[in-house]
Amino acid sequence: MARPPKTGKPLVAERRYNPQAEQRAKPAPKKRAPRRKAAPRKRGLVGWILFPFTWTLRLILRLTWKMAVVLALLIGGGVLYFASQMPPIDSIVDARTKGSVTLLDRDGAVFAWRGDQFGGMVTADSVSQYLHDAVVATEDKRFYGHFGISPRGIASAVRINLSEGRGPLSGNGGSTITQQVAKLLCLGVPYDPATWKTEAAYEDDCRRTTIWRKVKEAVYSMGMEVAYSKEDILTIYFNRAYLGAGSRGFEAAANRYFGKSSADLNPAEAAMLAGLLKAPTSYAPTNNMQRAVDRANIVIGLMAAQGYITPQQASDARANPAQLSQAAQARAGGYFADWVMEQGPDFFTRDTTEDVVIRTTLDQRIQTAAETALTSIFETKLKPSSKAQAAVIVMSADGAVRGMVGGRDVRASGVFNRATQARRQPGSAFKPFIYATALDLGFSPNDLIDDAPLTINVPGSGPWVPENYDRKFKGPITLTQALYESRNIPAILLSEEVGRDLVRTVAQKFGIESDLASGPALALGVSESTLLEMSGAFAGILNGGSAVQPYGLIDLRLKGESEPLMDNVGTGLQERVIQQSAARELTYMMSQVVERGTGTRAQIPGWQLAGKSGTTNSARDAWFIGFNADYVIGVWMGYDDNSPMTGVTGGGLPAEIWQATMARVVTGETPKPLPMDVPGPSTTGGVLEDTGIVADGEIMDVLSNILGGLGN
C-alpha cells in the first residue's frame, strides 16, 4: 500500500486524534494559592474556665457509644450463657436437701409436721386461678410486660428506701417475680455441704444483697426469661417459695393451713397465702390470725384494683376470711410429736432425706382434753405471775400414749418436755409398788400394820426418824388405810418387811428405770423418775400386773408407700410382774385413795377411779397418778428450778388437773367398773410394829375394831 506523501502539515485525522497535539492544545491549569491556616481563636476567660468541662464532655460522648456496645455485648453474652445453663423445670421445683415427717393420729388424720414440707409439684395452670392472680397482683403487676427486670420498679424502690432513711438497696428491692425466683435458685449455685455448714447458712448467703449480686441477679433473670416462659417461671415460684410453718411451696402451705389442695383455694384463702410472701413467719395464720387476715385484705384490694376479681367477690372475701383447718387450728400434740420423733432412727426422723409418714397412738380428742384441763386450772387457780409448771400424760393400759402435755405452754414444740425429760422425786406416788410387792407375796389389803414412832439405824448415817405428813400416829391400821391416807411409817415398815431389794426389783420391772435408792428412804419415793415412767408403771397395775413400755409410734413408712419400714408391733405389754390377783387388790386399795383418802378431789360422779397422790419435801414436787377402767392419767406439778411450792400437795392442784382431764376424756361415755377385787377378812395377819412380829388375822381384826383403826 502506498503511504501518503510526507508533508509539513499533519493530516486532518492526525490533527484530530494526536494526543500530543491535543495535550499541547490544553491550557495549563492555574495554580491555587496556598491555603493560609486560620488564625487560632482567642479564648476569653470564660472559655478557658469551661475548656476542661467541654473537652471532657466531648470525650465522654465519643466513648459512651463504644462502652454501650461493649456493655450490651457483655450483658447479651451473660444472658445467653445463663439461658443455656437453665435446667429442666421439674428438676428444680423441690429445693430441699432434707425430707419431712408427717405425723398421723390413731385415726390416720394429720396432726403435726416436722421438717420442711413439700406437697408435690404444681404448675401455674394447675393451681387455683385465684391464687395465680393473687400472686401476680401482689408481687409483680407488670410481670407479663417486662423482660425479667423492671427499671420502673427498681427506681421506685430506691426512691422509697432513700426517703425512709435507708440505703438504696436496703428495704424495698423492686424485685420482679423473675428476680425473686432467681434468688430462690441462688442464681444457679447449688447447695454444697462442704461450703455451707447448714442449709440455713446457704439460704442466708443467697439472700445477701450486694451491688455485684444485684447485677448478676438482673442478668440471670433475663436469662430465665429467654429459657423459660412466663408460666414456667411462675411454676418454679409456686413450688419453691417458703410460706411459713415449714411449708415449701403453695401446695404444702394450702395443706398445712387449710387442709386442701392449692387447686381448690377460694379468693380469701388465695389472698392469705399470697400475703405470706412478704414475711412468711410474721404473717403465718398459725402465729397471728388477725395479722394474716389484715394482710390478706390488702391482697384482696390489689386483686380487685387490677381486675382479677369483681368488687362483689372482694367484698365477700373480706366478709368471710380464710379459716384454718381443724388440725392447724388445734396445733395439738407438739410435745408428743417431739417425743415420737425420738422413737425412730435419726435417718428417718430428724435427719431424714426422704419424706416420711409416721402413724402414732395420739388421740386428738384426748390431747385437747389434757391441754384445756391444764390451762383451765392454771387460769382459775393460780396467779398470772406464777412460774409453776405442770405436765400431763394420758395412756392406755397397754402403754399407748394418747395425749401428752409437757408444760404450761400447751402448744409449744421443740422445747423442754417435762413429761418425758424432767426427773423428779415422786414422793408417796411411789408407795403403790411397796404394796404391790406385799400383795404379791400374799399379804391382804386388810392386814394391819402399826403406825407408830419409828427409828431406823442407817449404817454410815446414824439414826433415821421418819415422820408422817401430819406428824401424827394412828397405831394399828389396815394396809388399805395406810395407803389411802398415805402414811409414811407403815410404808417404811412394809418395805423393810418384804425387803427393799424386792421392792426395787418390782418397781424396775414395772418400768421405773431410775437408779432407785438402796436405803429405807426408798419407801418415801426419794429416787427421781419421769412422769412417763411413773404413768407407765401405773398402767401395769391397771392391766392386771404386766409391765408396759410406753410408746407413741405405731409404724413408719415412706410417703406414698404402703409397706412400713418399721413398726412397734410387740411394743406395749411386756412380761408379768405381779399376779393378777395382787394387781386387782391393789386397784381396790387405790380406789379408796379417791373415795376417802388424799385423792378425793379427783372424784367424778358415777365413775370408779383409782389413784395415788405424791408430795415431796417442802412441796418441791406434787403428783397425782390414777386411772379409770381404760386410761391412766399422770400429772406432775412444780417449779423448773426445784424451789418449794406454797400450799400445793399432790391431792390438791395436781388432783384437780387430773380430775379436769379425766372428766373431759370420759364425756359422753358409759361408766365402767374398775378391774378390782374387794378383799375379804385378813388371812395372813398383820405387821404390828417395826420388829416384824406378825399377828393372827382374826386377832388383828378384833384389835382393829377396838382401837378404831379403820376410821378415816
Secondary structure, 3 states (H helix, E strand, C coil): CCCCCCCCCCCHHHHHHCHHHHHHHCCCCCCCCCCCCCCCCCCCHHHHHHHHHHHHHHHHHHHHHHHHHHHHHHHHHHHHHHHHHCCCHHHCCCCCCCCEEEEECCCCCEEEEEECEECCCCCCCCCCHHHHHHHHHHHCCCHHHCCCCCHHHHHHHHHHHHHCCCCCCCCCCCCCHHHHHHHHCHHHCCCCCCCCCCHHHHHHHHHCCCHHHHHHHHHHHHHHHHHCCHHHHHHHHHHHCECCCCEECHHHHHHHHHCCCHHHCCHHHHHHHHHCCCCHHHHCCCCCHHHHHHHHHHHHHHHHHCCCCCHHHHHHHHHCCCCCCHHHHHCCCHHHHHHHHCCCCHHHCCCCCCCEEEEECCCHHHHHHHHHHHHHHHHHHCCCCCCCEEEEEEEECCCEEEEEECCCCCCCCCCCCCCCCCCECCHHHHCHHHHHHHHHCCCCCCCEEEECCCCEEECCCEEECCCCCCCCCCEEEEHHHHHHCCCHHHHHHHHHHHCHHHHHHHHHHCCCCCCCCCCHHHHHCCCCECHHHHHHHHHHHHCCCEEECCECEEEEEECCCCCCCEECCCCCEEEECCCHHHHHHHHHHHHHHHHHCCCHHHCCCCCCCEEEEEECHHHCEEEEEEECCCEEEEEEEECCCCCCCCCCCCCCHHHHHHHHHHHHHCCCCCCCCCCCCCCCCCCCCEECCCCCCEECHHHHHHHHHHHCCCCC
